[in-house]
C-alpha cells in the first residue's frame, strides 16, 4: 500500500506564537516528533507532504514558512490552503490519488481545527489514516486546555470510521508506516 506523511500547518509563527497568539502546547516535543517521523518516512521511502495555512503570518515571510527547526526534505511537496480543511481547493486530494496513496500519516497543528478536519476528510476520501497522537498540538481554548483538547481528539479519532476507511492513533515511536488498520476490520 502506498503511503504518505502529511504534515499540516507546522509553520514558524503558528508553532512559536506571535504577539496575538501563544505558542502551541509542548512545541519542543512537537518539533522533535515531526522530525522523527520525517526520518522514519525517509527510511521507508514514504513521500512527505506539507500543507501551509495562508492565514499564518499573512501568508508571507519567515513566520509563514515551515518551522525552521523542522527538517524539510528535498522533494517534499507543499500545498498552501485558505480553509481549515487541507483538502479544500488545494490539489491535495488529486495529488494523493495520483500517487495511489492508501494510507496517510497525519501530524501538525491545530488539533481541533485543521488536524481534525484532515483526518475526517481523508477517511471519507478513500484513505486509512494514522494520526500521530504525540505529533499534533494546539493552544488553549476558552473552555479547554490544549492538553485536554489533544487527549480528547486522540480518543475520538482512534477508531473513527466511514465504512470502508478509518483512523487509528499511534505515537511517533511506533511503526507508523506499518499500518495496522486491517487488524481492526
Secondary structure in CASP SS format (residue, H / E / C, confidence):
PFRMAT SS
TARGET T0000
AUTHOR 0000-0000-0000
METHOD secondary structure of the structure
MODEL  1
X C 1.00
X E 1.00
X E 1.00
X E 1.00
X E 1.00
X E 1.00
X E 1.00
X E 1.00
X C 1.00
X C 1.00
X E 1.00
X H 1.00
X H 1.00
X H 1.00
X H 1.00
X H 1.00
X C 1.00
X C 1.00
X C 1.00
X C 1.00
X C 1.00
X C 1.00
X C 1.00
X C 1.00
X C 1.00
X C 1.00
X H 1.00
X H 1.00
X H 1.00
X H 1.00
X H 1.00
X H 1.00
X H 1.00
X H 1.00
X H 1.00
X H 1.00
X H 1.00
X H 1.00
X H 1.00
X H 1.00
X H 1.00
X H 1.00
X H 1.00
X C 1.00
X C 1.00
X C 1.00
X E 1.00
X E 1.00
X E 1.00
X E 1.00
X E 1.00
X E 1.00
X E 1.00
X C 1.00
X C 1.00
X H 1.00
X H 1.00
X H 1.00
X H 1.00
X C 1.00
X H 1.00
X H 1.00
X H 1.00
X H 1.00
X C 1.00
X E 1.00
X C 1.00
X C 1.00
X C 1.00
X C 1.00
X C 1.00
X C 1.00
X C 1.00
X C 1.00
X C 1.00
X C 1.00
X E 1.00
X E 1.00
X E 1.00
X E 1.00
X E 1.00
X C 1.00
X C 1.00
X C 1.00
X C 1.00
X C 1.00
X C 1.00
X C 1.00
X C 1.00
X C 1.00
X C 1.00
X H 1.00
X H 1.00
X H 1.00
X H 1.00
X H 1.00
X H 1.00
X H 1.00
X C 1.00
X C 1.00
X E 1.00
X E 1.00
X E 1.00
X E 1.00
X E 1.00
X E 1.00
X E 1.00
X E 1.00
X E 1.00
X C 1.00
X H 1.00
X H 1.00
X H 1.00
X H 1.00
X H 1.00
X H 1.00
X H 1.00
X H 1.00
X H 1.00
X H 1.00
X H 1.00
X H 1.00
X H 1.00
X H 1.00
X C 1.00
X C 1.00
X C 1.00
X E 1.00
X E 1.00
X E 1.00
X E 1.00
X E 1.00
X E 1.00
X E 1.00
X E 1.00
X E 1.00
X E 1.00
X C 1.00
X C 1.00
X C 1.00
X C 1.00
X C 1.00
X C 1.00
X C 1.00
X C 1.00
X H 1.00
X H 1.00
X H 1.00
X H 1.00
X H 1.00
X H 1.00
X H 1.00
X H 1.00
X H 1.00
X H 1.00
X H 1.00
X H 1.00
X C 1.00
X C 1.00
X C 1.00
X E 1.00
X E 1.00
X C 1.00
X C 1.00
X E 1.00
X E 1.00
X E 1.00
X E 1.00
X E 1.00
X E 1.00
X C 1.00
X C 1.00
X C 1.00
X C 1.00
X C 1.00
X C 1.00
X C 1.00
X C 1.00
X C 1.00
X C 1.00
X H 1.00
X H 1.00
X H 1.00
X H 1.00
X C 1.00
END
